[in-house]
Amino acid sequence: HQEIARRQRSEAIMAARLRLMTFAQAHTLTELLQATLDEAELLTESRISFFHFVEADQNSLALQTWSTNTLQTMCTAAPDDRHYPIDRAGVWVDCVRERRVVIHNDYAALPHRKGLPPGHAMVVRQLVAPILRGDQIMAIIGVGNKPEDYNEDDLEAVKQLAAMVMEVVERKWAEERMAHLAYHDALTDLPNRLLLTDRLQQAMDKALRDQQRLAVCYLDLDEFKPINDAWGHAQGDRTLIDIAGRLKQWMRAGDTVARLGGDEFALLINDLKDI
């Protein structure tokens, strides 16, 4: 009986993974995370669940997602009230402090539970797992309020779904990073020549349509080569980054500062009424 139950559970987890992989191809990251939580609830018979990304400071939550059922029936907090630092939270972040999975099958009896902010779902029991990459906690996934105690089977289901969704997330991040690098300078993160060309064409079309002027300014830095010669390329790079930052501060929000290469920059200034 146990052998059949394990096999059925493995098949259910695999089917959930396949559904989510297909779902990820045509949906946003938030939609994928919510679908993952919905699957986790089905596999563990839970009533609530959440997925939170953790910032590099290991104390801030970058993106918080709840399951469909949690949001529709149990979480009445306004979006702005759902975010709070990890160090203000209760026992659900023991997984961060202890860097391991935590299971609380008698939540009410825990002396340091702290409770949750107004509007959050009441917790009866919970299973919360950190998702690590090296020594960094990347995210936290949790399920709660199963009618019976959580066990190792529940833990395995949650871990497998978390591993799958993080693979998709990291692939999406890599794709976004590659797309960003195609249009931005790797050193200063300013738009590169390709993006400047595209924005220039759009600005020219808009200037003609609105009967306004635009300016294109070409800048290069005088006496930049001696900085590299005297202080090294690392100091030269820091100088270019500093110059890029000063130009961005000076420009208006709708204008463009681009790096063409070397010590060459370009400014695209829109919506000028006169020269």
C-alpha positions as CSV (number, residue, x, y, z in Angstrom):
1,H,0.0,0.0,0.0
2,Q,2.8,2.4,0.9
3,E,4.6,1.5,-2.3
4,I,1.6,2.3,-4.4
5,A,0.9,5.6,-2.5
6,R,4.5,6.7,-3.1
7,R,4.3,5.9,-6.8
8,Q,1.0,7.8,-7.2
9,R,2.4,10.8,-5.3
10,S,5.5,10.8,-7.6
11,E,3.3,10.7,-10.6
12,A,1.2,13.5,-9.3
13,I,4.3,15.7,-8.7
14,M,5.6,14.9,-12.2
15,A,2.2,15.8,-13.7
16,A,2.2,19.1,-11.8
17,R,5.7,19.9,-12.9
18,L,4.8,19.3,-16.6
19,R,1.7,21.5,-16.3
20,L,3.7,24.3,-14.8
21,M,6.4,24.0,-17.4
22,T,3.8,24.4,-20.2
23,F,2.1,27.2,-18.3
24,A,5.4,29.2,-17.9
25,Q,5.8,29.6,-21.7
26,A,2.8,31.9,-22.0
27,H,2.4,33.6,-18.6
28,T,4.2,36.2,-16.5
29,L,6.4,35.3,-13.6
30,T,3.8,36.3,-11.0
31,E,1.2,34.1,-12.7
32,L,3.6,31.2,-12.8
33,L,4.4,31.6,-9.1
34,Q,0.7,31.7,-8.2
35,A,0.0,28.6,-10.3
36,T,2.9,26.8,-8.5
37,L,1.4,27.6,-5.2
38,D,-2.0,26.3,-6.3
39,E,-0.4,23.0,-7.3
40,A,1.5,22.9,-4.0
41,E,-1.8,23.3,-2.1
42,L,-3.4,20.4,-4.1
43,L,-0.4,18.1,-3.5
44,T,-0.2,18.8,0.2
45,E,-3.9,19.4,0.9
46,S,-3.1,22.9,2.2
47,R,-5.4,25.9,2.4
48,I,-2.9,28.7,2.2
49,S,0.5,29.2,0.6
50,F,3.0,31.9,-0.4
51,F,6.2,32.5,-2.4
52,H,8.5,35.4,-1.4
53,F,11.8,36.4,-3.1
54,V,14.5,37.6,-0.7
55,E,16.8,40.5,-1.6
56,A,20.6,40.4,-1.3
57,D,20.5,42.0,2.1
58,Q,18.7,38.8,3.3
59,N,16.1,40.9,5.2
60,S,13.9,42.4,2.5
61,L,11.2,40.7,0.4
62,A,11.4,41.7,-3.3
63,L,8.3,40.1,-4.6
64,Q,5.5,38.5,-2.7
65,T,3.0,36.1,-4.2
66,W,0.1,34.2,-2.7
67,S,-2.0,31.3,-4.0
68,T,-5.4,32.0,-5.6
69,N,-7.3,30.6,-2.6
70,T,-5.2,32.6,-0.1
71,L,-5.9,35.9,-1.9
72,Q,-9.5,35.3,-2.7
73,T,-10.7,33.9,0.6
74,M,-8.2,34.6,3.4
75,C,-6.0,37.6,2.7
76,T,-7.8,40.9,3.1
77,A,-4.7,43.1,3.6
78,A,-4.2,45.9,1.1
79,P,-1.2,45.3,-1.2
80,D,0.9,48.0,0.5
81,D,0.3,46.3,3.9
82,R,1.5,42.9,2.7
83,H,5.2,43.9,2.7
84,Y,7.3,44.0,5.9
85,P,11.0,43.2,6.8
86,I,11.9,39.7,7.6
87,D,13.3,40.7,11.0
88,R,9.8,41.8,12.0
89,A,8.2,38.5,11.1
90,G,7.4,35.6,13.3
91,V,8.2,31.9,13.2
92,W,7.6,31.5,9.4
93,V,11.1,33.0,8.9
94,D,12.8,30.5,11.2
95,C,13.7,28.9,7.8
96,V,15.8,32.0,7.1
97,R,17.4,32.3,10.5
98,E,18.1,28.6,10.6
99,R,18.6,28.1,6.9
100,R,16.5,24.9,6.8
101,V,13.0,23.7,6.3
102,V,10.7,24.3,9.3
103,I,7.5,22.5,10.0
104,H,5.1,23.8,12.7
105,N,2.2,21.4,13.3
106,D,1.0,23.2,16.4
107,Y,1.3,26.8,15.5
108,A,-0.8,28.1,18.4
109,A,1.6,26.5,20.9
110,L,4.7,28.3,19.6
111,P,5.9,30.9,22.2
112,H,7.6,33.1,19.6
113,R,5.1,33.1,16.8
114,K,4.4,36.9,17.0
115,G,1.2,36.6,14.9
116,L,0.7,38.2,11.6
117,P,-0.2,41.7,10.5
118,P,-4.0,42.5,10.2
119,G,-5.6,41.1,7.1
120,H,-3.3,38.1,6.8
121,A,-4.6,34.5,6.8
122,M,-4.8,32.8,10.2
123,V,-2.2,30.0,10.5
124,V,-3.0,26.6,12.2
125,R,0.0,24.6,10.9
126,Q,2.7,25.4,8.3
127,L,5.6,24.1,6.3
128,V,8.1,26.7,5.1
129,A,11.3,26.1,3.1
130,P,14.1,28.4,2.0
131,I,15.5,28.2,-1.6
132,L,19.2,28.6,-1.5
133,R,21.8,29.3,-4.2
134,G,25.2,28.9,-2.6
135,D,25.1,30.7,0.7
136,Q,22.3,33.1,-0.4
137,I,18.6,32.5,0.3
138,M,16.9,33.4,-3.0
139,A,13.3,32.8,-2.0
140,I,10.9,31.3,0.6
141,I,8.0,29.0,-0.2
142,G,5.4,28.0,2.4
143,V,2.1,26.1,2.6
144,G,-0.2,26.1,5.6
145,N,-3.4,24.9,7.3
146,K,-3.4,21.2,6.1
147,P,-6.1,19.4,8.1
148,E,-3.5,16.8,9.3
149,D,0.1,17.2,10.3
150,Y,2.7,17.9,7.6
151,N,5.1,15.1,6.9
152,E,8.1,14.2,4.7
153,D,5.9,13.6,1.6
154,D,4.6,17.1,1.8
155,L,8.2,18.4,2.2
156,E,9.3,16.5,-0.9
157,A,6.4,17.8,-3.0
158,V,7.1,21.4,-2.0
159,K,10.9,21.1,-2.6
160,Q,10.4,19.6,-6.1
161,L,7.9,22.3,-7.2
162,A,10.2,25.0,-5.7
163,A,13.2,23.6,-7.6
164,M,11.3,23.5,-10.9
165,V,10.0,27.1,-10.6
166,M,13.4,28.4,-9.7
167,E,14.8,26.8,-12.8
168,V,12.2,28.7,-14.9
169,V,12.8,31.9,-12.9
170,E,16.5,31.9,-13.4
171,R,16.1,31.1,-17.1
172,K,13.7,34.1,-17.4
173,W,16.2,36.3,-15.5
174,A,19.0,35.2,-17.8
175,E,16.9,35.9,-20.9
176,E,16.1,39.4,-19.6
177,R,19.7,40.0,-18.8
178,M,20.8,39.0,-22.3
179,A,18.2,41.3,-23.8
180,H,19.3,44.1,-21.6
181,L,23.0,43.7,-22.6
182,A,22.0,43.8,-26.3
183,Y,20.9,47.4,-25.9
184,H,23.0,48.7,-23.0
185,D,26.7,49.4,-22.4
186,A,28.2,46.7,-20.2
187,L,30.3,49.1,-18.1
188,T,28.1,52.1,-17.5
189,D,24.7,50.4,-18.2
190,L,23.8,53.4,-20.4
191,P,22.0,52.8,-23.7
192,N,24.4,51.7,-26.4
193,R,24.6,52.8,-30.0
194,L,21.9,50.4,-31.1
195,L,19.4,51.6,-28.5
196,L,20.3,55.2,-29.2
197,T,19.6,54.7,-32.9
198,D,16.2,53.3,-32.1
199,R,15.3,56.1,-29.7
200,L,16.6,58.7,-32.2
201,Q,14.3,57.4,-34.9
202,Q,11.3,57.6,-32.5
203,A,12.3,61.1,-31.3
204,M,12.6,62.3,-34.9
205,D,9.1,60.9,-35.7
206,K,7.7,62.6,-32.6
207,A,9.4,65.9,-33.3
208,L,8.0,66.0,-36.8
209,R,4.5,65.1,-35.6
210,D,4.5,67.6,-32.7
211,Q,6.4,70.3,-34.7
212,Q,9.1,70.6,-32.1
213,R,12.9,70.3,-32.1
214,L,15.3,67.8,-30.7
215,A,19.0,68.0,-30.1
216,V,21.7,65.4,-30.5
217,C,24.9,66.2,-28.7
218,Y,28.2,64.3,-29.2
219,L,30.7,64.4,-26.3
220,D,34.1,62.9,-25.9
221,L,36.4,63.3,-22.8
222,D,39.5,65.4,-23.2
223,E,42.7,64.0,-21.8
224,F,41.1,60.6,-20.9
225,K,44.0,58.5,-22.2
226,P,46.5,59.8,-19.6
227,I,44.1,58.5,-16.8
228,N,44.4,55.0,-18.2
229,D,48.2,55.4,-18.7
230,A,48.9,56.8,-15.3
231,W,46.4,55.1,-13.0
232,G,45.4,51.9,-14.9
233,H,42.2,50.8,-16.7
234,A,40.4,50.1,-13.5
235,Q,40.6,53.8,-12.6
236,G,39.7,54.7,-16.1
237,D,36.5,52.5,-15.9
238,R,35.6,54.2,-12.6
239,T,35.9,57.6,-14.2
240,L,33.7,56.6,-17.1
241,I,31.1,55.2,-14.7
242,D,31.2,58.5,-12.7
243,I,30.8,60.6,-15.8
244,A,27.9,58.5,-16.9
245,G,26.2,59.0,-13.5
246,R,26.7,62.8,-13.6
247,L,25.3,63.0,-17.2
248,K,22.2,61.0,-16.1
249,Q,21.6,63.3,-13.1
250,W,21.8,66.4,-15.3
251,M,19.4,65.1,-18.0
252,R,15.6,65.1,-17.8
253,A,13.6,61.9,-17.4
254,G,12.6,61.7,-21.1
255,D,16.0,62.4,-22.5
256,T,18.7,59.8,-23.3
257,V,22.4,59.5,-22.3
258,A,24.2,56.9,-24.4
259,R,27.8,55.6,-24.5
260,L,29.0,55.0,-28.0
261,G,32.3,53.4,-26.9
262,G,35.6,54.4,-25.4
263,D,35.2,57.9,-24.0
264,E,32.4,58.9,-26.4
265,F,28.9,59.8,-25.2
266,A,25.8,61.1,-26.9
267,L,22.9,63.0,-25.5
268,L,19.4,62.9,-27.1
269,I,17.3,65.9,-25.8
270,N,13.6,66.0,-26.8
271,D,10.8,68.5,-26.8
272,L,12.7,71.7,-27.4
273,K,10.7,74.7,-28.4
274,D,13.6,76.7,-29.7
275,I,17.3,76.4,-30.3
